[in-house]
Amino acid sequence: MQQPVIIHGQPSAFSFGSLLLRMIYHYWYHTGESLAIRQMLGHADLPEFVGDIDGEAPYRPEPVEAEKGTDCAESLLHDRR
């Protein structure tokens, strides 16, 4: 996820993880547009919208534990104990 995306044979400034998040946030943007229309139509109890995506939620790699081969499910169970 941290590898740069290759564009026209050259590494770009974007990682696969950043582009994946950007795609997810793009869908959220359109969801926000739909919510705006619903708000204009008078619908109530609409969910909050995501703000500054690049500044607030950039891609971050998983903790070092996962890189050492720790089973993620095992790690989650251990954290709950």
C-alpha positions in Angstrom: 0.0 0.0 0.0 3.0 2.3 0.5 4.5 1.7 -2.9 4.4 4.6 -5.4 2.0 4.2 -8.3 3.8 4.0 -11.7 2.5 6.5 -14.3 4.0 6.5 -17.8 6.9 4.4 -16.5 7.8 6.8 -13.6 7.0 6.6 -9.9 4.3 9.2 -9.0 3.9 11.1 -5.7 0.9 8.9 -4.9 1.0 5.6 -3.1 -1.6 2.8 -3.7 -2.9 3.4 -0.2 -3.4 7.1 -0.8 -5.3 6.4 -4.1 -7.5 3.8 -2.5 -8.4 6.2 0.3 -9.0 8.9 -2.3 -11.4 6.6 -4.2 -13.3 5.9 -1.0 -13.5 9.5 -0.1 -14.7 10.3 -3.6 -17.7 8.1 -3.0 -18.3 9.8 0.3 -18.2 13.1 -1.5 -21.1 12.0 -3.8 -22.9 10.7 -0.7 -22.6 14.2 0.7 -24.1 15.6 -2.4 -27.0 13.3 -2.0 -27.4 14.3 1.6 -27.4 18.0 0.6 -30.3 17.4 -1.7 -32.1 15.5 1.0 -31.5 18.4 3.4 -32.9 20.8 0.9 -35.9 18.6 0.6 -36.4 18.9 4.4 -35.3 15.5 5.5 -34.1 15.3 9.1 -31.4 13.4 11.1 -28.9 13.3 8.3 -25.4 12.0 9.1 -22.3 14.2 9.3 -20.0 14.7 6.3 -16.2 14.1 6.2 -14.1 17.3 6.2 -10.4 17.8 5.2 -9.5 14.3 4.0 -5.9 14.8 3.0 -5.0 16.7 6.2 -7.2 14.8 8.6 -7.0 11.2 7.3 -4.0 10.4 5.1 -3.0 6.8 4.6 -1.0 5.5 7.5 0.7 2.0 7.4 -0.3 -0.6 10.0 1.6 -0.8 13.2 5.0 -2.6 13.3 3.4 -5.6 15.0 1.5 -6.6 11.8 4.8 -6.5 9.9 6.4 -9.0 12.3 3.8 -11.6 11.3 1.4 -11.2 14.2 -2.0 -12.5 13.2 -4.4 -9.5 13.1 -7.4 -11.5 14.5 -5.2 -12.8 17.3 -4.0 -9.3 18.0 -7.5 -7.9 18.2 -8.6 -10.6 20.6 -5.5 -10.0 22.8 -6.4 -6.2 22.9 -9.9 -7.0 24.2 -8.7 -9.0 27.2 
